[in-house]
Amino acid sequence: MPNQLPSYFHLHLISDATGETLTTMAKAAAVQYAQVRPIEHVHPLVRTPKQLERVLKEVEQSPGIVLYTIVKSELIEAIERRCRELKVPSLHVLQPIMRVFESYLGAPQTPVVAGQHMVDADYFRRIDALNFAMAHDDGQLPQDLNSADIIILGISRTSKTPTSIYLAQRGYKTANLPLVPGIEPPSALLEPHRAFVVGLVASPERIAEIRRNRVRMLADRNLDEYVDRAQIANELSYSRRLCSQHGWPVIDVTRRSIEETAATIIRLLHDREEAAAADEPRELEDG
């Protein structure tokens, strides 16, 4: 009989930092095997032999794949040695990447524990962007839109807020504005500003489904109208027309994750910046 796939497997993620990078990489790989469920064991802030010893005991109790991002060589050796003894696979997930860097740059790496989480200018920029996104959520402080890097527009339940928060975590000051037919958008949006504006839409069916799930929290609205697909289609038409009038790109988020939507927005923003940079020499020559 052919070997049957297990229904689950243990996945140990060992990091000397928060483990966020490792968890993201592991999920990207595990999702390719939808028929098998990973049971994640996340071990963050492992920086001493004693801490690692406790982790390796758990690996022994629940053997499975071991992925790690550890800097200290003595800890790396201990992980590899114990995994060989337990006959479980292990991988330093950043090592192949570091080899490419080292080969190209012609210089050895200088290991820094939790280096990606150092409190530097970029860290404070992301915190500032997150505060900005929270303060400018759902149309708040519309007079301050010129301070934004990105402005997200959309009718209710088009994932404006989570997309704004995700972009803020990437360091982009993001405001989001609700679009409602019959209510003019804030004047600051239509005045000259430096922010990149993008509209989000989704299928009426998808929006109706999400709104119906939220309906109990919205007792102050006309609920029948709020979830009516024809009404939603009218709202979406208004949203598309407004964006078309002003040349703002529109992204359909019906089948997109928040991460995919944010990545598309960043790509469009970079395309605009590159186009603007390419136009500058010509403008100087024309002058």
Secondary structure, 3 states (H helix, E strand, C coil): CCCCCCCEEEEEEEECCCCHHHHHHHHHHHCCCCCCEEEEEEECCCCCHHHHHHHHHHHHHCCCEEEEECCCHHHHHHHHHHHHHHCCCEEECCHHHHHHHHHHHCCCCCCCCCHHHCCCHHHHHHHHHHHHHHHCHHHCCHHHHHHCCEEEEECCCCCHHHHHHHHHHCCCCEEEEECCCCCCCCHHHHCCCCCEEEEEECCHHHHHHHHHHHHHHCCCCCHHHHHCHHHHHHHHHHHHHHHHHHCCCEEECCCCCHHHHHHHHHHHHHHHHHHHHHHHHHHHHHC
